[in-house]
Amino acid sequence: IRNPVVYRALNQARKMINAIVREYGPPAAIHIELARDLSKPWDERKKIEKEQKAFQDNKTEARENFVELFGSEPKKDELQKYLLYREQDSQCAYSHKEIDPNRLFEPGYAEIDHALPESRSHDNSQNNKVLVLIAENRNKGNRTAYEYLGGASDSPRWKQFEAWVLSNKKIRKGKRDRLLRKNFGKDEAKEFSERN
């Protein structure tokens, strides 16, 4: 944690939670609202809470499906790959080719890509990740989907990608915005980077 204010706040929260555990035992759950959430209206906070619960339920279900399909608990990034595989209806985000579930964890076959390049956005969130065939990721390089797929010239590949993103109801708005982002020059990248 680079920010000293954030570090102190988290340290104090940890001390308070430890004191609660010593006094009353471990809680069933801990809910922390960040200051940016408190400025939102109650109904919007409830909506966010509902979305977070749905995401957690989906993750639990995916873990159970993973064990059933592959016969073991997921290792490191395997669950994340599998979640993206399900979200994208087993298609590579950029080429829309079918991703073979039997090869999903094979080195050099498919990997997680950052829609807005992490080196430019510093965004490593789930909303910035897609599953792609390795050749697509290598060809895309340090570009956004818009830059890579020829969005500026309104190419057929960009149009197909845009239609695919908009038609997939499993893709949340935050991710959809990143995938379809057109302007990501130095100023936008700096703003994104500072926020992340």
C-alpha positions as CSV (number, residue, x, y, z in Angstrom):
1,I,0.0,0.0,0.0
2,R,1.7,3.1,-1.2
3,N,-0.6,5.7,0.3
4,P,0.3,6.4,4.0
5,V,-3.2,7.6,4.8
6,V,-4.8,4.4,3.4
7,Y,-2.2,2.3,5.2
8,R,-3.0,4.0,8.6
9,A,-6.7,3.6,8.0
10,L,-6.4,-0.1,7.2
11,N,-4.1,-0.6,10.2
12,Q,-6.6,1.0,12.5
13,A,-9.4,-1.1,11.0
14,R,-7.4,-4.2,11.6
15,K,-6.8,-3.2,15.3
16,M,-10.5,-2.6,15.8
17,I,-11.5,-5.9,14.2
18,N,-9.0,-7.7,16.4
19,A,-10.4,-6.0,19.5
20,I,-13.9,-7.1,18.5
21,V,-12.7,-10.7,17.9
22,R,-11.1,-10.7,21.4
23,E,-14.2,-9.4,23.1
24,Y,-17.0,-11.1,21.2
25,G,-15.4,-13.8,19.0
26,P,-15.0,-13.9,15.2
27,P,-17.9,-12.3,13.3
28,A,-19.9,-14.1,10.6
29,A,-19.1,-11.3,8.2
30,I,-17.5,-7.9,8.0
31,H,-18.9,-5.2,5.9
32,I,-16.7,-2.1,5.2
33,E,-18.2,0.9,3.4
34,L,-15.7,3.2,1.8
35,A,-16.1,6.9,1.9
36,R,-16.8,7.1,-1.8
37,D,-19.8,4.7,-1.3
38,L,-21.2,6.7,1.6
39,S,-21.8,9.7,-0.7
40,K,-24.1,7.6,-2.8
41,P,-27.9,7.4,-2.1
42,W,-29.1,4.5,0.0
43,D,-30.9,2.8,-2.9
44,E,-27.7,3.0,-5.1
45,R,-25.6,1.5,-2.2
46,K,-28.2,-1.3,-1.9
47,K,-28.0,-2.0,-5.7
48,I,-24.2,-2.2,-5.4
49,E,-24.5,-4.6,-2.5
50,K,-26.9,-6.7,-4.4
51,E,-24.5,-6.8,-7.4
52,Q,-21.6,-7.8,-5.2
53,K,-23.7,-10.6,-3.6
54,A,-24.6,-11.9,-7.1
55,F,-21.0,-11.8,-8.1
56,Q,-20.0,-13.7,-5.0
57,D,-22.8,-16.3,-5.6
58,N,-21.6,-16.7,-9.2
59,K,-18.0,-17.2,-8.0
60,T,-19.1,-19.9,-5.5
61,E,-21.2,-21.7,-8.2
62,A,-18.3,-21.5,-10.6
63,R,-15.9,-23.0,-8.1
64,E,-18.3,-25.9,-7.5
65,N,-18.7,-26.4,-11.3
66,F,-14.9,-26.2,-11.7
67,V,-14.4,-29.1,-9.2
68,E,-17.1,-31.1,-10.9
69,L,-15.7,-30.5,-14.4
70,F,-11.9,-30.7,-13.7
71,G,-11.9,-33.0,-10.6
72,S,-9.8,-30.6,-8.4
73,E,-9.9,-27.3,-6.6
74,P,-8.8,-24.4,-8.9
75,K,-5.2,-23.2,-8.5
76,K,-3.9,-19.6,-8.6
77,D,-5.6,-18.0,-11.7
78,E,-7.6,-21.0,-12.9
79,L,-10.9,-19.9,-11.3
80,Q,-10.5,-16.4,-12.8
81,K,-9.9,-17.9,-16.2
82,Y,-12.9,-20.2,-15.8
83,L,-15.1,-17.3,-14.7
84,L,-14.1,-15.3,-17.8
85,Y,-14.7,-18.4,-19.9
86,R,-18.3,-18.6,-18.6
87,E,-18.9,-14.9,-18.9
88,Q,-17.7,-14.8,-22.5
89,D,-19.8,-17.9,-23.5
90,S,-16.6,-19.9,-24.2
91,Q,-15.4,-17.4,-26.9
92,C,-12.2,-15.5,-27.3
93,A,-13.0,-11.8,-26.6
94,Y,-11.2,-10.5,-29.7
95,S,-11.5,-13.3,-32.4
96,H,-14.8,-14.8,-31.1
97,K,-13.3,-18.2,-31.8
98,E,-14.4,-21.1,-29.5
99,I,-12.1,-21.7,-26.6
100,D,-11.7,-25.4,-25.9
101,P,-12.4,-26.1,-22.2
102,N,-10.0,-29.1,-22.3
103,R,-7.2,-26.8,-23.2
104,L,-8.2,-23.8,-21.0
105,F,-5.3,-24.2,-18.6
106,E,-2.8,-25.5,-21.2
107,P,0.3,-23.2,-21.3
108,G,0.4,-21.1,-24.5
109,Y,-3.3,-21.6,-25.4
110,A,-5.5,-18.9,-23.7
111,E,-4.7,-16.2,-21.2
112,I,-6.1,-13.2,-19.4
113,D,-5.7,-9.9,-21.1
114,H,-6.3,-6.3,-19.9
115,A,-8.8,-4.6,-22.1
116,L,-7.2,-1.2,-21.2
117,P,-3.5,-2.1,-21.1
118,E,-2.4,-2.4,-17.5
119,S,0.9,-0.6,-18.2
120,R,-1.2,2.4,-19.3
121,S,-4.2,2.2,-16.9
122,H,-2.7,0.4,-13.9
123,D,-6.2,-1.3,-13.7
124,N,-5.9,-4.9,-12.7
125,S,-9.6,-5.2,-11.7
126,Q,-12.0,-7.9,-12.9
127,N,-13.7,-5.2,-15.0
128,N,-10.6,-4.8,-17.1
129,K,-10.0,-8.5,-17.8
130,V,-11.0,-10.7,-20.7
131,L,-10.0,-14.2,-21.8
132,V,-8.3,-14.4,-25.2
133,L,-6.4,-16.9,-27.3
134,I,-2.7,-16.3,-26.9
135,A,-2.1,-15.2,-30.5
136,E,-4.7,-12.5,-30.1
137,N,-3.1,-11.2,-27.0
138,R,0.3,-11.1,-28.6
139,N,-1.1,-9.3,-31.7
140,K,-3.0,-6.8,-29.5
141,G,0.1,-5.8,-27.5
142,N,-0.1,-2.6,-25.6
143,R,-3.2,-1.3,-27.3
144,T,-6.9,-1.0,-26.3
145,A,-9.5,-3.2,-28.1
146,Y,-10.5,-0.1,-30.1
147,E,-7.0,0.5,-31.3
148,Y,-6.3,-3.2,-32.0
149,L,-9.5,-3.9,-33.8
150,G,-9.4,-0.8,-36.1
151,G,-12.2,1.1,-34.3
152,A,-11.0,4.4,-35.7
153,S,-11.7,3.2,-39.3
154,D,-14.9,1.4,-38.1
155,S,-13.5,-1.9,-39.4
156,P,-15.7,-5.1,-39.6
157,R,-13.7,-6.6,-36.7
158,W,-14.5,-3.6,-34.5
159,K,-18.2,-3.7,-35.5
160,Q,-18.3,-7.4,-34.7
161,F,-16.6,-6.9,-31.3
162,E,-18.9,-4.0,-30.4
163,A,-22.0,-6.0,-31.2
164,W,-20.6,-9.0,-29.3
165,V,-20.0,-6.9,-26.2
166,L,-23.3,-5.1,-26.3
167,S,-25.3,-8.4,-26.8
168,N,-23.6,-10.3,-23.9
169,K,-25.8,-9.5,-20.8
170,K,-23.3,-11.2,-18.5
171,I,-20.8,-8.4,-19.1
172,R,-21.3,-5.7,-16.4
173,K,-21.5,-2.0,-17.3
174,G,-18.0,-1.1,-15.9
175,K,-16.4,-3.8,-18.1
176,R,-18.5,-2.9,-21.1
177,D,-17.3,0.7,-20.8
178,R,-13.6,-0.4,-20.7
179,L,-14.0,-2.8,-23.6
180,L,-15.7,-0.2,-25.8
181,R,-13.6,2.8,-24.7
182,K,-12.6,4.8,-27.8
183,N,-10.5,7.6,-26.3
184,F,-7.5,6.4,-24.2
185,G,-4.7,8.8,-25.0
186,K,-2.1,10.1,-22.6
187,D,-4.4,12.4,-20.6
188,E,-7.1,9.7,-20.2
189,A,-4.5,7.1,-19.3
190,K,-2.9,9.4,-16.7
191,E,-6.3,10.1,-15.1
192,F,-7.0,6.3,-15.0
193,S,-3.6,5.5,-13.7
194,E,-3.8,8.1,-10.9
195,R,-7.2,6.8,-9.9
196,N,-6.0,3.2,-9.8
